[in-house]
């Protein structure tokens, strides 16, 4: 039996910029921001389910995927996303401000 060789993968392009003192801090911030984007997406899907329930529509996969928010609802979602971004990044921005 021959062992299957695994090819090492390397990122192409220039190295990622480093914003904080250590690469591990940068990675942690990227993980938190990625999780925050997932939370924002889940909140929007939950909002869709709630609006379908208010309309007495069965929240099926098709109903959720085809839901189109009103302009007012989309504006509220944008405000919620912005507020989430501000809450998550506040510690970084507070530390960046000169004392």
PyMOL commands that set and color helices and strands:
alter all, ss='L'
color gray80, all
select helices_A, chain A and resi 23-54+61-66+71-96
alter helices_A, ss='H'
color red, helices_A
deselect
rebuild
show_as cartoon
